Amino acid sequence: MIMKELKSQTEKKLIANTLAEVSRQYNGPEAITQFIDNVLTDAERQAVGRRLLMARLYLEGYSGAEIKELLHVSPNMLSVVRKWVENLPKKYRDFYRNRTTQSSQPQRPRGRALHAPLSLARLRKNYPAHFLLFNLIDELKKQ
C-alpha cells in the first residue's frame, strides 16, 4: 500500500538511498541474518525465500512447469522471477551455474515422464490390479 502512494521519482530515489545506507551498516553473514530477522516479518521472509528458491531452481535448469509443480506457485510469479533471473548480471548466473555443477548433488533425470498421461502403458503401470490378466500374459510371453 505504501508503494502505491509513492509516485514521484524523488521518493523512490530516497528509499533506494536509505536501503543502500542501511545495507552498508551490516557486514558479514551474521549481520545480514540479524537484519532479516529484525526488519522482515515471517510472511515476508517466506515470500523472499520462495522467490530466491524459484530463482535458484530456474538457474539449475528446472522448467517453469517443474518449479510450478514443486513449489505450487502461480504462472505470474514464475514469469516475474524468470524475468528477474534473466536480467541478472552474467557473472552471477555463471558463478551460480559453476557452483551447482561442482557440487556433489546427484543430477536429476532429464526428459519427459515415463509415458503420456492417458496411454495404455501408463495406465497399466499405475493400476496393475486392473490390468492383472494382461500383465500376467505379458510376463508369460517374455519368458
BALOBA-1460 file (C-alpha; in Angstrom, 3 decimals):
// residues 143
<rec num="1" residu="m" x="0.000" y="0.000" z="0.000"/>
<rec num="2" residu="i" x="2.860" y="2.366" z="0.796"/>
<rec num="3" residu="m" x="4.480" y="1.692" z="-2.595"/>
<rec num="4" residu="k" x="1.248" y="2.680" z="-4.363"/>
<rec num="5" residu="e" x="1.400" y="6.058" z="-2.659"/>
<rec num="6" residu="l" x="4.990" y="6.676" z="-3.772"/>
<rec num="7" residu="k" x="4.623" y="8.272" z="-7.154"/>
<rec num="8" residu="s" x="7.465" y="10.677" z="-7.587"/>
<rec num="9" residu="q" x="10.942" y="9.664" z="-8.653"/>
<rec num="10" residu="t" x="12.493" y="11.601" z="-5.774"/>
<rec num="11" residu="e" x="10.680" y="9.466" z="-3.227"/>
<rec num="12" residu="k" x="11.818" y="6.293" z="-4.974"/>
<rec num="13" residu="k" x="15.409" y="7.560" z="-5.020"/>
<rec num="14" residu="l" x="15.157" y="8.463" z="-1.325"/>
<rec num="15" residu="i" x="14.012" y="4.933" z="-0.500"/>
<rec num="16" residu="a" x="16.774" y="3.382" z="-2.611"/>
<rec num="17" residu="n" x="19.383" y="5.567" z="-0.899"/>
<rec num="18" residu="t" x="18.021" y="4.648" z="2.531"/>
<rec num="19" residu="l" x="18.196" y="0.936" z="1.721"/>
<rec num="20" residu="a" x="21.744" y="1.296" z="0.419"/>
<rec num="21" residu="e" x="22.768" y="3.218" z="3.532"/>
<rec num="22" residu="v" x="21.271" y="0.610" z="5.861"/>
<rec num="23" residu="s" x="22.852" y="-2.259" z="3.915"/>
<rec num="24" residu="r" x="26.299" y="-0.674" z="4.311"/>
<rec num="25" residu="q" x="25.880" y="-0.768" z="8.092"/>
<rec num="26" residu="y" x="25.584" y="-4.554" z="8.079"/>
<rec num="27" residu="n" x="28.748" y="-6.515" z="7.317"/>
<rec num="28" residu="g" x="29.066" y="-10.283" z="7.386"/>
<rec num="29" residu="p" x="26.598" y="-13.151" z="7.300"/>
<rec num="30" residu="e" x="25.574" y="-12.798" z="10.948"/>
<rec num="31" residu="a" x="24.695" y="-9.154" z="10.441"/>
<rec num="32" residu="i" x="22.617" y="-9.951" z="7.373"/>
<rec num="33" residu="t" x="20.737" y="-12.638" z="9.294"/>
<rec num="34" residu="q" x="20.150" y="-10.183" z="12.125"/>
<rec num="35" residu="f" x="18.914" y="-7.560" z="9.664"/>
<rec num="36" residu="i" x="16.484" y="-10.017" z="8.071"/>
<rec num="37" residu="d" x="15.200" y="-11.126" z="11.473"/>
<rec num="38" residu="n" x="14.769" y="-7.546" z="12.701"/>
<rec num="39" residu="v" x="13.232" y="-5.975" z="9.615"/>
<rec num="40" residu="l" x="11.163" y="-8.642" z="7.857"/>
<rec num="41" residu="t" x="8.080" y="-10.377" z="9.180"/>
<rec num="42" residu="d" x="7.699" y="-14.150" z="8.906"/>
<rec num="43" residu="a" x="5.445" y="-13.832" z="5.863"/>
<rec num="44" residu="e" x="7.918" y="-11.506" z="4.132"/>
<rec num="45" residu="r" x="10.805" y="-13.873" z="4.886"/>
<rec num="46" residu="q" x="8.873" y="-16.766" z="3.396"/>
<rec num="47" residu="a" x="7.936" y="-14.739" z="0.311"/>
<rec num="48" residu="v" x="11.531" y="-13.644" z="-0.280"/>
<rec num="49" residu="g" x="12.807" y="-17.153" z="0.399"/>
<rec num="50" residu="r" x="10.355" y="-18.691" z="-2.072"/>
<rec num="51" residu="r" x="11.384" y="-16.212" z="-4.761"/>
<rec num="52" residu="l" x="15.054" y="-16.951" z="-4.169"/>
<rec num="53" residu="l" x="14.343" y="-20.686" z="-4.283"/>
<rec num="54" residu="m" x="12.461" y="-20.255" z="-7.573"/>
<rec num="55" residu="a" x="15.417" y="-18.309" z="-8.967"/>
<rec num="56" residu="r" x="17.848" y="-20.996" z="-7.826"/>
<rec num="57" residu="l" x="15.769" y="-23.759" z="-9.402"/>
<rec num="58" residu="y" x="15.457" y="-21.758" z="-12.616"/>
<rec num="59" residu="l" x="19.234" y="-21.313" z="-12.753"/>
<rec num="60" residu="e" x="19.717" y="-25.042" z="-12.134"/>
<rec num="61" residu="g" x="17.756" y="-25.721" z="-15.290"/>
<rec num="62" residu="y" x="14.329" y="-26.663" z="-13.988"/>
<rec num="63" residu="s" x="11.480" y="-25.745" z="-16.312"/>
<rec num="64" residu="g" x="8.658" y="-23.450" z="-15.297"/>
<rec num="65" residu="a" x="6.237" y="-26.371" z="-15.120"/>
<rec num="66" residu="e" x="8.569" y="-28.305" z="-12.806"/>
<rec num="67" residu="i" x="9.010" y="-25.305" z="-10.498"/>
<rec num="68" residu="k" x="5.271" y="-24.689" z="-10.506"/>
<rec num="69" residu="e" x="4.645" y="-28.314" z="-9.517"/>
<rec num="70" residu="l" x="7.354" y="-28.360" z="-6.829"/>
<rec num="71" residu="l" x="6.521" y="-25.074" z="-5.111"/>
<rec num="72" residu="h" x="2.853" y="-24.612" z="-6.077"/>
<rec num="73" residu="v" x="3.314" y="-21.086" z="-7.417"/>
<rec num="74" residu="s" x="1.309" y="-19.127" z="-9.949"/>
<rec num="75" residu="p" x="2.460" y="-18.637" z="-13.532"/>
<rec num="76" residu="n" x="2.569" y="-14.886" z="-12.900"/>
<rec num="77" residu="m" x="5.089" y="-15.298" z="-10.087"/>
<rec num="78" residu="l" x="7.144" y="-17.632" z="-12.262"/>
<rec num="79" residu="s" x="7.297" y="-15.062" z="-15.043"/>
<rec num="80" residu="v" x="8.318" y="-12.308" z="-12.617"/>
<rec num="81" residu="v" x="11.131" y="-14.428" z="-11.168"/>
<rec num="82" residu="r" x="12.214" y="-15.654" z="-14.623"/>
<rec num="83" residu="k" x="12.491" y="-12.063" z="-15.883"/>
<rec num="84" residu="w" x="14.443" y="-11.116" z="-12.765"/>
<rec num="85" residu="v" x="16.857" y="-14.019" z="-13.248"/>
<rec num="86" residu="e" x="17.304" y="-13.248" z="-16.938"/>
<rec num="87" residu="n" x="18.206" y="-9.663" z="-16.070"/>
<rec num="88" residu="l" x="20.818" y="-10.727" z="-13.522"/>
<rec num="89" residu="p" x="24.404" y="-9.906" z="-14.415"/>
<rec num="90" residu="k" x="26.051" y="-12.673" z="-16.439"/>
<rec num="91" residu="k" x="28.797" y="-13.048" z="-13.805"/>
<rec num="92" residu="y" x="26.258" y="-14.027" z="-11.147"/>
<rec num="93" residu="r" x="24.489" y="-16.543" z="-13.399"/>
<rec num="94" residu="d" x="27.786" y="-18.122" z="-14.471"/>
<rec num="95" residu="f" x="29.068" y="-18.235" z="-10.886"/>
<rec num="96" residu="y" x="25.924" y="-19.929" z="-9.672"/>
<rec num="97" residu="r" x="25.825" y="-22.421" z="-12.543"/>
<rec num="98" residu="n" x="29.503" y="-23.306" z="-11.976"/>
<rec num="99" residu="r" x="28.899" y="-23.708" z="-8.256"/>
<rec num="100" residu="t" x="25.950" y="-26.026" z="-8.780"/>
<rec num="101" residu="t" x="27.770" y="-28.191" z="-11.326"/>
<rec num="102" residu="q" x="30.724" y="-28.609" z="-8.963"/>
<rec num="103" residu="s" x="28.553" y="-29.612" z="-6.029"/>
<rec num="104" residu="s" x="28.116" y="-33.232" z="-5.076"/>
<rec num="105" residu="q" x="24.372" y="-33.188" z="-5.659"/>
<rec num="106" residu="p" x="23.191" y="-36.029" z="-7.876"/>
<rec num="107" residu="q" x="21.942" y="-34.956" z="-11.259"/>
<rec num="108" residu="r" x="18.208" y="-35.260" z="-11.660"/>
<rec num="109" residu="p" x="16.974" y="-37.184" z="-14.668"/>
<rec num="110" residu="r" x="16.056" y="-35.022" z="-17.624"/>
<rec num="111" residu="g" x="13.338" y="-35.632" z="-20.114"/>
<rec num="112" residu="r" x="9.658" y="-36.345" z="-20.172"/>
<rec num="113" residu="a" x="7.709" y="-38.607" z="-17.904"/>
<rec num="114" residu="l" x="7.628" y="-42.349" z="-18.465"/>
<rec num="115" residu="h" x="4.636" y="-42.300" z="-20.819"/>
<rec num="116" residu="a" x="1.870" y="-39.968" z="-21.877"/>
<rec num="117" residu="p" x="-0.671" y="-39.456" z="-19.071"/>
<rec num="118" residu="l" x="-3.507" y="-41.427" z="-20.674"/>
<rec num="119" residu="s" x="-1.506" y="-44.010" z="-22.573"/>
<rec num="120" residu="l" x="-2.162" y="-47.688" z="-22.043"/>
<rec num="121" residu="a" x="1.380" y="-48.262" z="-20.770"/>
<rec num="122" residu="r" x="0.994" y="-45.570" z="-18.110"/>
<rec num="123" residu="l" x="-2.414" y="-46.879" z="-17.036"/>
<rec num="124" residu="r" x="-1.009" y="-50.404" z="-16.760"/>
<rec num="125" residu="k" x="1.843" y="-49.137" z="-14.600"/>
<rec num="126" residu="n" x="-0.370" y="-47.027" z="-12.333"/>
<rec num="127" residu="y" x="-3.207" y="-49.551" z="-11.989"/>
<rec num="128" residu="p" x="-1.620" y="-53.015" z="-12.086"/>
<rec num="129" residu="a" x="-4.567" y="-54.740" z="-10.400"/>
<rec num="130" residu="h" x="-6.961" y="-53.608" z="-13.126"/>
<rec num="131" residu="f" x="-4.642" y="-54.977" z="-15.794"/>
<rec num="132" residu="l" x="-3.603" y="-58.089" z="-13.871"/>
<rec num="133" residu="l" x="-4.644" y="-60.523" z="-16.568"/>
<rec num="134" residu="f" x="-2.899" y="-58.542" z="-19.315"/>
<rec num="135" residu="n" x="0.213" y="-58.133" z="-17.164"/>
<rec num="136" residu="l" x="0.366" y="-61.877" z="-16.458"/>
<rec num="137" residu="i" x="0.051" y="-62.684" z="-20.164"/>
<rec num="138" residu="d" x="2.834" y="-60.225" z="-20.991"/>
<rec num="139" residu="e" x="5.082" y="-61.754" z="-18.317"/>
<rec num="140" residu="l" x="4.468" y="-65.233" z="-19.711"/>
<rec num="141" residu="k" x="5.273" y="-64.015" z="-23.229"/>
<rec num="142" residu="k" x="8.576" y="-62.549" z="-22.015"/>
<rec num="143" residu="q" x="9.615" y="-65.888" z="-20.503"/>
